[in-house]
Amino acid sequence: KPAPPTAAGVRSFPLARPCRAPVEVVMARRAAGGGTAAVYGKVSTSEDAGGLRARRKTGGDDDSDEDTTGMDERTIARKKWVRRLNWLWRKVNAAFWVALTCFMIWYTNFFRVIWESPLVNRTYFYMALACLGFNVSMLAYLSLWCAGVKGIEEPWETHQPKAIPVMAVVGVSTFFLFFFALWPVWGIKTVLIQLVFFLGFVNAGHFLPSGNLGALMMFVIFFGAFFTSEMIPHEGLAHYTPRPFPI
């Protein structure tokens, strides 16, 4: 029942009483488990913790850790073959793009043409090289210095949250700048060449060891590709040739 109004004209209400379980229920719980152990569950310790923490410790992305409880042998064998076929398909797909990139470098003699052809728009070309150098420097800083030297195991977006968006913008700018710079040389084929080179470089990581050694080998492959023009016997088979000036 509400209290009578006070002198200020404000009516106050009594606080609600906390609800209690019947005495019979409490006694039954104590008799079942003894004490309060039947009422409150045990708090999980760090050894029993699951979820993201356990996945990070044990490598939860591994397909071999998949729970097979309640599956018959045929289902387990089928899942095992599916994992093997998926692994094989990824390797075949990566090998295809790497092989296509090698063929494209040989067919176009790309790194000789971009330096020697008078058709290259040098203004856009140097701007594209500057953007590419920035992204390569950022990759070297994040993968070699931060992860390899300083031993930072956190993802890039955690300890350097602004690096990924900036590199994405610079990467898109690099694509368009190279497109404008090399359009007089290869025309619309410039888009195909850039796409093949990008996919080939990304998929090359499937055949490299993990860790710092694999990251270092990626940079060796990247810079080593600039010297492939010395081993290609022709001047390129896909670019346009400049027309001679009339005498």
N, C-alpha and C positions, 0 to 999 in steps of 0.2 A: 504494500500500500504506500503511495507516495506521501512524503512528509508535507505538513502544512506550509504554505508560502511564508517566506521570511519577510523581514522588514523591507527589503529591496524589491519584493514582489517576485522573486525567483524561487521556483519550486525545485527542491532537490530530491533526488531519487537514491534509494539505498543501493549499495554495490551488490552485484549478483554473487551468490555463494558458489564456490567451486563444486563441480559435480564429483561425487565420489562413487566408486564402484560398490555394490552391495558387499556386505561382510562375507557372505557365503562365497562370492566369486573370488575374493582375495584369498580366503582360506583354502579354496580348491586349488588355486594356482600355486600357493606355497606348498600344499601337500603333494602336488604333482612333481615339482622340480626342486623344492627346498629353497627357502629364502626368497630372494628377489630374482634369482637366476632365471626363473620361468617367466618373469614379467619383462625383463630387459634382455635383449640379445647381446651376444658377444661382439665387441668391436673388432673389425678385421685389422690385422697387423700388416706391416709392410711386406712380410713374406707371403701373406694370403691375398694381397691386393691384386686386382686384375685390371682390365681395361687398358688405357693408353700407357700407363706406367709399365705394366707387364709386357706390352707389345714392344715398347722401346728397349726393354732389357733383353728380351729373348728374340727380337726380330720377328714381329707378328706378321710381316708381309710374306713370310715363307709359306709356300703352298703345302710343305710337308707337315706343318703344324695344324692342318685342318682336322677338325673333330670328326672322327669316323664312328662315333658311338651309335649303335642301333642300325648300322649298315651291314648288308651282307657282303660276302666276298666279291660277288660280281659287280656290285656298285662301287666298291673300293677300287677294284681293278679298272673299271671304266673311268673313274675320276683320275686315276694315276695316268692312264693313257691320254686323257684330255689335257692334263698338265704337260705331258711330254710333247704332244702335238702342238700345243700353244707355244711352248718354248722353241720347237723346231720352226714354226711359222715366223716367229719374231726374228730368228737368226737368218732365215731365208730372205725375209723382207729387208732386213738390214744389209745383207750381202748384195742384194739387188741394187739398192741405192748407192752403196759404196762403189760397186762395179760400174754403174752408170755414170757416177761422178768421175771416175778415172777415165772412162771412155770420152766423156765430154771435155775433159782437160786435154786429152790427146788430140781429139778431133778439131777443137777450136784453137789449140795452143794459146789458151786464154791469157796466161801471164806474160807471154811475149807480145801479144797483140795490144794489150792495154797499155804497155809502156812504149811501143814503137809506132802504133798506128796514128797517123795525123788526123784521123776522123774523130778521135776521142775528144769530147768536150772537157778540157782540162780544168775549168773552173768547178764544174760539178764533181769531177773526178777527185780533185784534192779535198773538197768538202766531204765527199763520201769516205775517203781514206781517213780523214780526221775523226769522223763518227765511228768508223770501224775500229780505229785505234783506241778510242775511248772505251768501247765495249770490251775489247780484248784486254785492256788494262784492268777494267773492273772485274772481269772473270779471273784474271791472274791474281788480283788482290783477294777476292773472296775464296777461291778454291786452293790457291797455293799458300798465301800468307796467313789468312785467317784460319783456314782449316788445317793446313799442313804445318806451319811454323808455330802459330799461337795455340793450336789445338782446340779451337772453338768448334764444338759439335752441334750447336744449335743451328736450325735452318737459317738461310740467308734472310728471309723475311722477318725473322725474330730479332737478330742483333743488328741488321742493316735494313730496316723496313722501307727506306726510300730508294734503295738500290734497284730493286726489280722494276718499279714503274719508270724510273729514269732510263734504265737500259732498254725497256720496251719501246719508249718513245724514240730514243736514239736509234734503235734497230730499224724501226719503220722508216725513219728519216734516211738511214743508210740505204735501204732498198730503193727508195724513190730517187735519191741522188745518183746511185749507180745506174738506175734505169735511164735517167736523163743524160748521163755522161756517155753511156755506151749505146744509146739508141742509134746514132749515126753509123755505128760499127756493125751491129747485128740486127737492128730493127726490133720487131716483136719477139724475136728469139731471145732477146735479153732477159725477158721474164722467165722463160723456161730454163735458161742457164743458171740464173740466180736461185730458182727453186730447187734444181737438181743439186747445186753446190751446198745449199743449206741442209737438205735432207741427207746428203752423203756425209757431211761433217757431223751431224747429230747422231746418225746411226753408226758411225765408226766407233762410238763408245761401247757398242755391244761386243767388240772383239778386243777390248783393252782390259787390263786388270783394274780392279777397283782400288780406291784409295788414292794417295798422293802420286803414286807411280802412274796410274792411269790418267790423272789430270795433267801431269807433266808431259806424257806422251801425246795427249791431244794437242798441246801447244807446239810440240815438235812437228806433228803432222801438218798443223796449220801453216807454220812458217816454212816448212820444207816444201810445201806445194808451190811456193813462189819460185823455186829453182828447177821446177820440172821442165821449163822451156829449154834448158840446156840439153835435155835428153830426147827432145822431139825433133825428128829430122825435117819437118816441113814448117811452113810459116802460118799454118792454120787453114782450114778448109771450109769455113762457114762465114767468114766476115766479108764485108763489102770492101772492094778495092777503090781507092780514090781515083777519080778520072784525071787524066793528064791535062795540064793547061794547054790551050791551043797556042800554037806558035804564031 
